[in-house]
Amino acid sequence: MARTDEIIAKTAPGHLIDHNLIDREVESLCDGMVRYEKRPAKRRDGSVVEGLYNAWIIFNNPKQYNSYTTDMVKATILAFRRASVDREVNAVVFTGVGDKAFCTGGNTKEYAEYYAGNPQEYRQYMRLFNDMVSAILGCDRPVICRVNGMRIGGGQEIGMAADFSIAQDLANFGQAGPKHGSAAIGGATDFLPLMIGCEQAMVSGTLCEPFSAHKAARLGIIADVVPALKVGGKFVANPTVITDRFLDEYGRIVQGEFKTGADFKAGQAQIKEGEIDLSLLDEKVEELCAKLLDTFPECMTKSLEELRKPKLQAWNLNKENSRAWLALNMMNEARTGFRAFNEGTKETGREIDFVKLRQGLAKGTPWTEELIESLMPTGQK
Ligand SMILES: CC(C)(COP(=O)(O)OP(=O)(O)OC[C@H]1O[C@@H](n2cnc3c(N)ncnc32)[C@H](O)[C@@H]1OP(=O)(O)O)[C@@H](O)C(=O)NCCC(=O)NCCSC(=O)C1=CCCCC1=O
């Protein structure tokens, strides 16, 4: 009986068609701000598998918390297509450089300085954004979001488009929309109700309060969470989050909620003293990649396709309407909110006086350049 290796050597074709859209390195599209790295796949025992890889798609914009620029969105679309058609790729690991941020969404500087007041331009940008989310949801390989740090705004949206998320426990999650002049309709309003229920989705999508990785695991928006802080050489749970009890004295769930007052401050001080180490995160990601490797590939792909359907159906139902509304929104509230974030500072604050705006609108005040200027945090001084 011929061995499998002999059969492969005898029958594998000499030429394979390249199904990539364009033959360009992903990095060349965005000055290296998105990296595509094929890393050797490993078995569960840690041994390297010859000829098979996991494709790491890495956001590389640390100074801006791995927010994505227009060029990064283009590169990401192609990166997921590249992984999808690469016969040697087992799974995609979608992550960011560093240990502060996976991604904080659209680039607010580009939004404020180029797209604000230009709905026709933002409509074109949103075609690319929509295609990025669709490329993740349509990837023919399982996609793991390696949450190396905060996952906020559009970062939360593209992260939820992945099939699995594994987070280091100092990462926060949440939306930014209504606080920065947008609505979380780039996927969050489609995915959140499915993943954490309508009530919790409403809280996150409207109030934009961040929540911890431990709460994210409890709510079911991530598959696993691992410690990342080392104090005295020993891993400890995020010291700013309640992790040692589940209920408070009234029977309410407190596990995963942020500590408050002096306890929270003490936790922040401990984080400053400690060292951040993502080795347990990488171990957990490699373990999942190894489990995915140990399956029939077409059955895996079919299972992904079926299990993605709830997200995909919600996404496809709404994405074009969302794109149109987000474009027009660049005339008023997005123009105001993203400029406030971009032009504000820690001292002046980076959000507008929402009450002042509401008071003006209550009197029928029209949206004029003058009104927008007056709402800038620096405009109040
Ligand atoms: C809450 C934050 C995420 C973190 O706050 P903090 O820890 O205080 O850090 P900062 O000092 O704010 O940020 C550090 C530096 O990073 C820059 N930064 C952070 N986020 C972005 C971003 N998204 N784009 C560009 N630059 C960013 C920040 O300016 C600091 O640099 P600096 O030089 O100024 O010191 C907080 O950072 C925050 O709220 N960030 C913005 C989040 C946001 O609004 N994202 C966009 C949401 S909208 C979106 O993503 C959408 C996607 C598609 C659909 C439509 C849509 O709206």
Ligand as a Chemical Component Dictionary entry (heavy atoms), coordinates in Angstrom:
data_LIG
# 
_chem_comp.id                   LIG 
_chem_comp.type                 NON-POLYMER 
_chem_comp.pdbx_formal_charge   0 
_chem_comp.three_letter_code    LIG 
# 
loop_
_chem_comp_atom.comp_id 
_chem_comp_atom.atom_id 
_chem_comp_atom.alt_atom_id 
_chem_comp_atom.type_symbol 
_chem_comp_atom.charge 
_chem_comp_atom.model_Cartn_x 
_chem_comp_atom.model_Cartn_y 
_chem_comp_atom.model_Cartn_z 
_chem_comp_atom.pdbx_ordinal 
LIG C1  C1  C 0 -10.868 55.591 25.018 1  
LIG C2  C2  C 0 -9.653  55.518 24.100 2  
LIG C3  C3  C 0 -9.765  54.360 23.154 3  
LIG C4  C4  C 0 -8.382  55.353 24.952 4  
LIG O1  O1  O 0 -8.205  56.520 25.739 5  
LIG P1  P1  P 0 -6.789  56.778 26.432 6  
LIG O2  O2  O 0 -6.316  55.518 27.041 7  
LIG O3  O3  O 0 -6.942  58.021 27.255 8  
LIG O4  O4  O 0 -5.780  57.083 25.239 9  
LIG P2  P2  P 0 -5.703  58.416 24.350 10 
LIG O5  O5  O 0 -4.750  59.387 24.982 11 
LIG O6  O6  O 0 -7.069  58.891 23.998 12 
LIG O7  O7  O 0 -5.065  57.818 22.987 13 
LIG C5  C5  C 0 -3.676  57.572 22.888 14 
LIG C6  C6  C 0 -3.250  58.081 21.536 15 
LIG O8  O8  O 0 -3.903  57.309 20.512 16 
LIG C7  C7  C 0 -4.660  58.176 19.683 17 
LIG N1  N1  N 0 -5.863  57.465 19.252 18 
LIG C8  C8  C 0 -6.645  56.700 20.029 19 
LIG N2  N2  N 0 -7.678  56.203 19.316 20 
LIG C9  C9  C 0 -7.511  56.702 18.042 21 
LIG C10 C10 C 0 -8.241  56.552 16.824 22 
LIG N3  N3  N 0 -9.343  55.783 16.733 23 
LIG N4  N4  N 0 -7.786  57.200 15.710 24 
LIG C11 C11 C 0 -6.651  57.958 15.771 25 
LIG N5  N5  N 0 -5.905  58.142 16.908 26 
LIG C12 C12 C 0 -6.366  57.498 18.019 27 
LIG C13 C13 C 0 -4.985  59.386 20.538 28 
LIG O9  O9  O 0 -5.260  60.510 19.726 29 
LIG C14 C14 C 0 -3.696  59.522 21.325 30 
LIG O10 O10 O 0 -2.727  60.132 20.509 31 
LIG P3  P3  P 0 -2.324  61.680 20.771 32 
LIG O11 O11 O 0 -1.250  61.948 19.778 33 
LIG O12 O12 O 0 -3.596  62.448 20.535 34 
LIG O13 O13 O 0 -1.895  61.731 22.211 35 
LIG C15 C15 C 0 -9.537  56.845 23.304 36 
LIG O14 O14 O 0 -8.272  56.854 22.676 37 
LIG C16 C16 C 0 -10.607 57.012 22.250 38 
LIG O15 O15 O 0 -11.750 57.269 22.557 39 
LIG N6  N6  N 0 -10.182 56.861 20.963 40 
LIG C17 C17 C 0 -11.060 57.135 19.834 41 
LIG C18 C18 C 0 -12.049 56.016 19.623 42 
LIG C19 C19 C 0 -12.902 56.336 18.427 43 
LIG O16 O16 O 0 -13.630 57.299 18.415 44 
LIG N7  N7  N 0 -12.794 55.506 17.375 45 
LIG C20 C20 C 0 -13.565 55.687 16.160 46 
LIG C21 C21 C 0 -14.981 55.258 16.426 47 
LIG S1  S1  S 0 -15.981 55.370 14.990 48 
LIG C22 C22 C 0 -15.559 53.963 14.113 49 
LIG O17 O17 O 0 -14.635 53.263 14.472 50 
LIG C23 C23 C 0 -16.368 53.635 12.934 51 
LIG C24 C24 C 0 -16.071 52.502 12.240 52 
LIG C25 C25 C 0 -16.769 52.175 10.996 53 
LIG C26 C26 C 0 -18.165 52.628 10.985 54 
LIG C27 C27 C 0 -18.233 54.046 11.313 55 
LIG C28 C28 C 0 -17.467 54.438 12.495 56 
LIG O18 O18 O 0 -17.780 55.444 13.067 57 
# 
loop_
_chem_comp_bond.comp_id 
_chem_comp_bond.atom_id_1 
_chem_comp_bond.atom_id_2 
_chem_comp_bond.value_order 
_chem_comp_bond.pdbx_ordinal 
LIG C1  C2  SING 1  
LIG C2  C3  SING 2  
LIG C2  C4  SING 3  
LIG C2  C15 SING 4  
LIG C4  O1  SING 5  
LIG O1  P1  SING 6  
LIG P1  O2  DOUB 7  
LIG P1  O3  SING 8  
LIG P1  O4  SING 9  
LIG O4  P2  SING 10 
LIG P2  O5  DOUB 11 
LIG P2  O6  SING 12 
LIG P2  O7  SING 13 
LIG O7  C5  SING 14 
LIG C5  C6  SING 15 
LIG C6  O8  SING 16 
LIG C6  C14 SING 17 
LIG O8  C7  SING 18 
LIG C7  N1  SING 19 
LIG C7  C13 SING 20 
LIG N1  C8  SING 21 
LIG N1  C12 SING 22 
LIG C8  N2  DOUB 23 
LIG N2  C9  SING 24 
LIG C9  C10 SING 25 
LIG C9  C12 DOUB 26 
LIG C10 N3  SING 27 
LIG C10 N4  DOUB 28 
LIG N4  C11 SING 29 
LIG C11 N5  DOUB 30 
LIG N5  C12 SING 31 
LIG C13 O9  SING 32 
LIG C13 C14 SING 33 
LIG C14 O10 SING 34 
LIG O10 P3  SING 35 
LIG P3  O11 DOUB 36 
LIG P3  O12 SING 37 
LIG P3  O13 SING 38 
LIG C15 O14 SING 39 
LIG C15 C16 SING 40 
LIG C16 O15 DOUB 41 
LIG C16 N6  SING 42 
LIG N6  C17 SING 43 
LIG C17 C18 SING 44 
LIG C18 C19 SING 45 
LIG C19 O16 DOUB 46 
LIG C19 N7  SING 47 
LIG N7  C20 SING 48 
LIG C20 C21 SING 49 
LIG C21 S1  SING 50 
LIG S1  C22 SING 51 
LIG C22 O17 DOUB 52 
LIG C22 C23 SING 53 
LIG C23 C24 DOUB 54 
LIG C23 C28 SING 55 
LIG C24 C25 SING 56 
LIG C25 C26 SING 57 
LIG C26 C27 SING 58 
LIG C27 C28 SING 59 
LIG C28 O18 DOUB 60 
# 
